[in-house]
Amino acid sequence: MKVHFILNGKRHSAKTPPGETLLEHLRKSGFYSVKHGCDEGSCGACTVLIDGRAQNACLILVQTLAGKTVETLEHFNLKQGVTPLQEAFLKTGAIQCGYCTPAMLLALEAVKRTHPKPDIETIREALSGVLCRCTGYVKPVAAAMHENVTEGEEQTGD
């Protein structure tokens, strides 16, 4: 089966067997920011953006992607190097083991597209779909809030 969709800003033709998940396809294609976690959609480690929405790649069949746009973290790194949100993750120490970090960054990117300056509850809600055993979510939330601060504004609560 052949499916055409946009992957990280480029036309992509996927020749895939029926039942292949997007997670399997991306990993075979060398997109390693998409992590293999649970295969049942409960950990969020395989989060990608599909038409701008955070989705678990382990639950999406490649055959359903015709005409859609899929983004992985590699897209952002190729497009602009280190993003402001990635920089905020580095500055606040939000990256610990790093396994869930790509998924967190994409979940927050999806929120940012609809809420340019999300409040803390919106950020927490976005991160709730990504299981993290290291950070306790405190530093990733702080990083997302830090990234919300524009030049000249002062951050409160530090």
Backbone bond lengths (Angstrom), bond angles and torsions (degrees), N, CA, C in turn:
res aa  C-N    CA-C-N  psi(-1)  N-CA   C-N-CA  omega(-1)  CA-C   N-CA-C  phi
1 M - - - 1.451 - - 1.525 107.98 -
2 K 1.321 116.14 134.97 1.458 121.02 179.26 1.526 108.90 -113.93
3 V 1.321 115.87 132.07 1.463 122.51 -179.05 1.521 108.21 -129.17
4 H 1.333 116.77 136.74 1.457 122.24 178.71 1.527 109.26 -111.61
5 F 1.318 115.87 129.45 1.457 121.74 175.72 1.519 108.59 -153.21
6 I 1.313 116.56 172.80 1.460 121.82 177.67 1.529 107.24 -93.88
7 L 1.313 116.05 126.54 1.464 121.68 178.51 1.516 108.07 -123.05
8 N 1.294 115.84 114.93 1.466 122.41 178.95 1.529 111.93 53.08
9 G 1.334 114.87 43.17 1.459 120.82 174.21 1.515 115.55 85.75
10 K 1.328 117.77 0.06 1.470 120.73 -179.21 1.527 110.11 -124.99
11 R 1.347 114.77 146.61 1.469 119.26 175.16 1.524 108.49 -60.07
12 H 1.315 115.79 135.81 1.459 121.19 -176.84 1.521 108.72 -133.04
13 S 1.318 116.25 130.99 1.462 121.92 174.59 1.512 107.65 -111.13
14 A 1.311 116.09 119.36 1.458 120.87 -178.68 1.520 109.38 -108.34
15 K 1.318 115.92 117.71 1.453 120.25 171.93 1.519 104.89 -94.24
16 T 1.310 115.56 111.94 1.455 119.62 -168.81 1.523 111.44 -137.88
17 P 1.320 116.74 144.63 1.466 118.23 174.72 1.532 109.68 -72.76
18 P 1.324 118.11 152.24 1.467 119.78 176.69 1.531 110.15 -56.31
19 G 1.307 116.06 139.05 1.462 120.49 177.29 1.513 114.93 89.12
20 E 1.333 118.29 -2.05 1.464 119.16 178.83 1.528 109.41 -74.34
21 T 1.317 115.61 131.98 1.466 119.55 179.26 1.520 110.24 -82.57
22 L 1.315 114.84 158.99 1.456 120.45 176.07 1.523 110.12 -60.40
23 L 1.311 117.85 -38.46 1.467 121.31 177.46 1.527 110.39 -56.69
24 E 1.321 117.47 -49.69 1.463 121.12 -179.84 1.532 110.41 -60.61
25 H 1.312 116.31 -45.07 1.464 120.96 -178.15 1.535 111.34 -63.72
26 L 1.318 116.90 -45.67 1.460 120.15 -178.91 1.522 111.51 -63.93
27 R 1.294 117.23 -43.84 1.473 120.37 179.95 1.530 110.46 -63.44
28 K 1.348 117.51 -42.22 1.468 120.77 177.32 1.530 111.18 -63.99
29 S 1.324 115.81 -28.05 1.468 121.05 -178.01 1.522 112.94 -89.38
30 G 1.337 117.94 2.98 1.457 121.63 174.64 1.513 116.08 91.42
31 F 1.321 117.87 15.51 1.467 121.02 177.98 1.529 107.88 -95.83
32 Y 1.320 114.89 89.84 1.464 120.62 -171.71 1.520 114.71 -89.64
33 S 1.342 117.76 -2.30 1.467 118.30 173.56 1.527 110.05 -70.91
34 V 1.310 116.62 -20.65 1.467 121.95 178.77 1.524 106.37 -86.04
35 K 1.319 115.64 107.57 1.461 120.99 -172.36 1.522 112.48 -88.80
36 H 1.323 114.72 148.15 1.462 121.36 175.21 1.524 107.54 -90.14
37 G 1.323 116.04 120.38 1.461 119.78 -178.46 1.512 112.25 -120.70
38 C 1.315 117.00 -83.90 1.461 121.24 -169.08 1.526 115.31 -111.06
39 D 1.308 118.68 -19.55 1.472 123.63 -175.39 1.519 114.11 63.94
40 E 1.321 117.26 15.07 1.469 118.91 179.21 1.523 113.53 -136.30
41 G 1.321 117.09 9.55 1.452 121.02 175.02 1.505 116.53 79.69
42 S 1.324 117.48 13.90 1.465 117.80 -177.21 1.524 114.22 -100.57
43 C 1.343 118.79 -15.08 1.464 118.52 -177.08 1.523 113.55 -101.36
44 G 1.329 118.41 -25.88 1.460 121.46 178.46 1.516 115.48 77.10
45 A 1.333 119.07 2.37 1.464 121.35 -178.05 1.525 112.44 -63.11
46 C 1.317 117.00 -22.36 1.466 121.81 -177.35 1.530 112.11 -97.99
47 T 1.307 117.86 19.79 1.469 121.36 -177.59 1.517 112.37 -57.93
48 V 1.321 115.05 132.50 1.463 124.20 172.44 1.526 106.48 -133.16
49 L 1.316 116.36 170.44 1.458 120.35 173.34 1.521 107.94 -102.75
50 I 1.318 116.26 126.86 1.462 122.14 174.55 1.520 105.97 -119.33
51 D 1.322 114.51 116.67 1.468 121.10 -174.16 1.526 111.06 50.23
52 G 1.343 115.28 38.65 1.459 122.00 175.29 1.514 116.03 84.68
53 R 1.327 117.63 -3.72 1.468 120.72 -179.39 1.526 110.32 -105.79
54 A 1.328 116.86 139.37 1.462 121.38 177.44 1.526 109.44 -68.58
55 Q 1.324 115.86 126.66 1.462 122.42 -179.03 1.523 109.32 -138.06
56 N 1.322 116.33 151.96 1.460 120.80 175.52 1.527 108.98 -84.66
57 A 1.329 116.70 117.22 1.460 121.73 -177.08 1.524 112.83 -64.67
58 C 1.328 117.47 -23.06 1.466 119.91 -179.99 1.527 112.16 -72.90
59 L 1.333 117.22 -14.64 1.462 120.85 -178.83 1.523 113.31 -103.28
60 I 1.331 116.96 -3.05 1.460 121.66 -175.48 1.523 109.37 -105.27
61 L 1.322 116.72 125.26 1.457 120.16 174.86 1.524 109.03 -83.25
62 V 1.312 116.39 136.38 1.459 121.34 -178.48 1.524 110.10 -55.48
63 Q 1.311 117.44 -38.31 1.472 121.32 -177.03 1.521 113.03 -61.86
64 T 1.332 118.67 -14.66 1.470 121.38 -179.95 1.525 112.69 -92.26
65 L 1.318 117.64 2.39 1.466 121.09 -171.96 1.528 115.01 -95.46
66 A 1.299 118.38 3.03 1.468 120.99 -177.04 1.527 110.58 -52.29
67 G 1.341 115.27 123.92 1.458 121.49 177.50 1.518 115.34 79.29
68 K 1.305 118.54 0.03 1.465 121.54 -178.51 1.526 110.88 -91.72
69 T 1.322 115.28 170.77 1.463 122.33 176.90 1.521 108.51 -115.67
70 V 1.325 116.11 125.97 1.466 122.96 -179.95 1.525 107.84 -116.80
71 E 1.332 116.19 133.74 1.461 121.47 177.37 1.521 109.79 -127.57
72 T 1.325 114.68 135.34 1.458 121.57 172.21 1.528 107.34 -113.67
73 L 1.297 116.95 174.09 1.464 119.76 179.89 1.529 111.53 -62.29
74 E 1.321 117.14 -29.08 1.460 119.89 178.40 1.527 111.45 -57.42
75 H 1.314 117.65 -32.53 1.463 121.88 179.62 1.527 110.88 -59.51
76 F 1.302 116.67 -44.88 1.463 120.77 -177.81 1.518 110.73 -70.74
77 N 1.314 117.54 -38.62 1.456 120.89 -179.84 1.526 111.57 -67.30
78 L 1.326 117.32 -38.93 1.463 120.58 178.34 1.513 111.51 -70.59
79 K 1.330 116.00 -35.57 1.455 121.72 -174.47 1.518 112.32 -75.11
80 Q 1.315 117.22 -41.27 1.462 118.31 -171.89 1.517 114.44 -142.13
81 G 1.306 118.93 15.57 1.458 119.72 -178.48 1.520 109.83 69.10
82 V 1.298 117.20 -140.78 1.464 120.98 178.79 1.531 108.43 -75.82
83 T 1.319 115.81 123.65 1.462 120.58 -179.44 1.531 110.19 -79.35
84 P 1.333 117.99 162.86 1.472 119.53 176.60 1.531 112.11 -57.24
85 L 1.322 117.76 -36.92 1.459 119.70 179.14 1.524 110.90 -68.28
86 Q 1.323 117.62 -40.74 1.464 120.14 176.12 1.526 110.58 -62.13
87 E 1.328 115.90 -41.14 1.462 120.44 177.24 1.529 110.79 -60.65
88 A 1.325 116.47 -41.47 1.469 120.60 178.00 1.528 110.76 -64.57
89 F 1.330 117.59 -38.17 1.468 120.93 176.44 1.528 109.92 -61.86
90 L 1.327 116.85 -41.64 1.465 120.66 178.94 1.524 111.33 -65.71
91 K 1.341 116.42 -46.08 1.465 121.04 -177.29 1.523 112.99 -64.39
92 T 1.330 117.35 -35.54 1.466 120.27 -176.68 1.528 113.29 -92.20
93 G 1.337 117.10 -3.44 1.467 119.58 -178.42 1.509 112.84 73.41
94 A 1.331 117.19 28.08 1.465 121.17 -176.98 1.523 112.70 -75.38
95 I 1.325 116.81 -13.46 1.463 120.42 179.24 1.518 107.23 -94.08
96 Q 1.318 116.29 114.39 1.462 118.41 176.78 1.522 108.17 -107.61
97 C 1.320 119.63 -94.25 1.472 117.70 177.28 1.519 110.46 -73.70
98 G 1.325 118.13 -24.08 1.460 122.28 175.22 1.512 115.61 87.62
99 Y 1.315 118.75 -6.59 1.466 120.50 -175.81 1.527 111.97 -63.36
100 C 1.315 117.45 -42.98 1.463 120.73 -177.43 1.535 112.66 -91.41
101 T 1.321 117.59 -6.77 1.460 121.13 -174.33 1.530 113.68 -57.25
102 P 1.337 119.85 -46.87 1.469 117.80 178.33 1.529 112.59 -57.28
103 A 1.316 116.69 -41.30 1.467 120.73 179.64 1.522 111.08 -65.44
104 M 1.325 117.18 -40.96 1.468 120.19 177.74 1.525 110.91 -62.64
105 L 1.325 116.32 -44.66 1.461 120.36 -179.59 1.529 111.12 -61.32
106 L 1.327 117.12 -41.63 1.460 120.12 179.34 1.520 112.23 -70.55
107 A 1.328 117.55 -38.43 1.462 120.40 177.03 1.529 110.11 -61.95
108 L 1.323 116.36 -40.55 1.465 120.37 178.70 1.525 111.77 -71.74
109 E 1.325 117.62 -34.11 1.472 120.95 175.85 1.526 110.22 -62.92
110 A 1.323 116.93 -41.93 1.467 120.70 179.10 1.525 110.64 -60.79
111 V 1.327 116.77 -42.47 1.465 120.87 178.78 1.520 110.48 -65.56
112 K 1.329 116.16 -43.48 1.461 121.39 -177.19 1.537 111.76 -59.90
113 R 1.310 116.30 -30.37 1.466 120.13 -179.75 1.525 112.42 -68.79
114 T 1.315 117.05 -28.18 1.469 119.99 178.85 1.522 112.46 -103.58
115 H 1.328 116.92 -23.16 1.463 123.60 178.84 1.528 107.74 -132.81
116 P 1.330 119.29 88.35 1.464 120.64 -174.93 1.530 115.11 -53.71
117 K 1.308 117.63 -32.48 1.471 121.23 176.57 1.535 108.09 -128.69
118 P 1.326 116.79 75.79 1.464 119.36 -176.12 1.525 112.52 -66.06
119 D 1.327 115.21 148.11 1.459 119.58 175.27 1.529 109.30 -80.19
120 I 1.297 115.77 173.73 1.467 121.02 -174.04 1.531 112.17 -62.64
121 E 1.321 117.51 -36.09 1.472 119.82 179.26 1.525 111.27 -67.91
122 T 1.312 117.36 -38.47 1.464 121.29 177.93 1.525 109.94 -65.53
123 I 1.310 116.45 -39.55 1.464 121.14 177.60 1.522 110.17 -64.64
124 R 1.306 117.00 -47.03 1.475 120.19 178.84 1.525 111.58 -60.78
125 E 1.310 116.48 -40.51 1.465 120.90 178.52 1.527 110.18 -62.72
126 A 1.328 116.88 -43.11 1.465 120.93 179.29 1.526 111.43 -61.42
127 L 1.311 116.49 -39.93 1.464 121.04 -178.23 1.528 113.18 -80.01
128 S 1.310 117.48 -13.38 1.465 120.28 -176.30 1.524 113.03 -64.75
129 G 1.327 117.90 -20.11 1.458 121.02 178.95 1.512 114.22 -86.61
130 V 1.332 116.73 1.84 1.468 121.41 -178.67 1.526 108.70 -119.74
131 L 1.314 115.94 114.59 1.459 121.23 179.81 1.519 110.23 -75.39
132 C 1.326 116.18 126.21 1.457 121.87 177.48 1.525 108.07 -129.82
133 R 1.306 116.23 125.18 1.460 120.42 -179.14 1.522 112.62 -99.32
134 C 1.332 116.74 -6.61 1.464 120.02 -175.12 1.519 114.07 -102.75
135 T 1.337 117.20 -46.05 1.454 119.82 -167.02 1.511 114.80 -86.58
136 G 1.319 117.60 -24.89 1.456 119.34 -173.23 1.526 111.05 69.03
137 Y 1.336 117.86 9.28 1.462 125.66 175.29 1.528 114.45 71.69
138 V 1.308 119.04 -8.54 1.462 120.94 -177.22 1.529 110.56 -63.29
139 K 1.324 117.11 -51.60 1.463 120.03 -177.80 1.528 112.97 -70.32
140 P 1.333 120.55 -39.72 1.465 118.74 175.16 1.531 112.75 -61.82
141 V 1.313 117.66 -38.08 1.468 120.17 176.56 1.526 109.31 -65.46
142 A 1.333 116.14 -43.56 1.470 119.86 178.25 1.525 110.69 -61.33
143 A 1.331 117.27 -39.70 1.466 120.96 179.05 1.522 110.39 -63.32
144 A 1.320 117.14 -43.96 1.466 120.88 179.77 1.525 110.62 -65.08
145 M 1.312 117.32 -39.22 1.465 120.11 177.26 1.529 109.88 -68.57
146 H 1.330 117.83 -40.84 1.465 122.42 178.29 1.524 110.70 -60.18
147 E 1.327 116.86 -40.29 1.456 122.06 -179.66 1.524 111.17 -67.37
148 N 1.335 116.48 -24.16 1.469 121.59 178.05 1.523 112.70 -71.59
149 V 1.319 116.94 -21.60 1.459 121.14 -175.83 1.526 108.25 -77.47
150 T 1.310 115.85 121.33 1.465 118.78 178.64 1.523 108.98 -88.23
151 E 1.311 114.63 163.05 1.457 120.04 -178.82 1.533 110.19 -56.02
152 G 1.314 115.95 132.04 1.455 120.61 179.05 1.514 113.42 97.38
153 E 1.349 117.26 -16.69 1.466 119.56 177.10 1.521 107.85 -90.92
154 E 1.305 114.74 155.80 1.450 118.91 176.48 1.504 108.61 -108.43
155 Q 1.345 114.67 141.78 1.451 120.54 178.15 1.519 108.16 -85.58
156 T 1.328 115.95 138.46 1.455 119.43 177.48 1.509 110.34 -102.73
157 G 1.301 116.70 157.54 1.439 122.21 175.13 1.523 114.13 86.47
158 D 1.331 118.71 10.82 1.471 120.18 178.56 1.495 110.38 -88.31
